[in-house]
């Protein structure tokens, strides 16, 4: 089972996502989507999609739903945005 690997292994830590992680998930998702797809539509459309899909409120819903499971991987205990 995957759960047995949820421990610190050297410089990497895997953490199950919870409501306290909604802001960092929103930031990472928004930045990653923009960097990957900003050229595929107008800036207005991309920003509209990002604000709806990757908002803190959307992660409130996602992380509150027990059917959804998120994990965050920390390398050297840092996340760079």
N, C-alpha and C positions, 0 to 999 in steps of 0.2 A: 504494500500500500504506500502511496505517495507520502502520507503523513509522517512516516518514519524518517524522512529526509528533511523535515522542517527543524533544522538546528543550525547553529553556527558552524561553518566548516572553514576554518582559516579566516579569510578576509571577506567571506560572503555570508549574508544572513537572509533567510527567507522568512517573511512574516505574512500571516494571513491578513488580508485586507479587512478593515473595520471602518466604522463611520469616522473615526479620527483621521483616516487617510483620504477622505474625500477631496480635500483641497489639493493635495499633492497629485492625486490621480487626475483631477481636472487639469492641472497645470501641465503634467506630462502628456496627457492625451491631446490637449489643445495644441501644444507646441509640436508634437510629433505629426499630427494630422496636417497642420499648416506646412511644415517643412516637406512633407511627402506629397501634398496635393494642391498647394496654393496656385500652381500653374494650370490646373485642370478646369477652373471656372473663374468667374469674376471674384474680385476680393470681397465684394458685398455678399455674394452667395456663400463663399467659403466661411466668412466670419459669422454669417447667420447660422449655418450648419453647426459650426463649432460651438456657438453660444447656446444652442438648443441641446446638442448631443453630449457635450462634455462639460456641462455646467456643474457646479457644486450640488445644485438641487437634483440633477439627474443621477449623480452618484449617491445622494441620500436615498433615492428610490432603489438603485441597483444594490447598494450595500445592505439595505434593510430587507431585501428579498432573500430568504434562506435558500432559494434555488440557484442563486448566483454565488460563485466563489471567486474571490480575487486573491492574488498573492503579489507581494512586493519583494523585489530582490535588492538588497542593499549591498553595495560593494565598498569595502572600507568604511562602512557606516555613513556613506555620503550619497546623496542624490544630487546630481548637477542638472540645473534647468537653464 
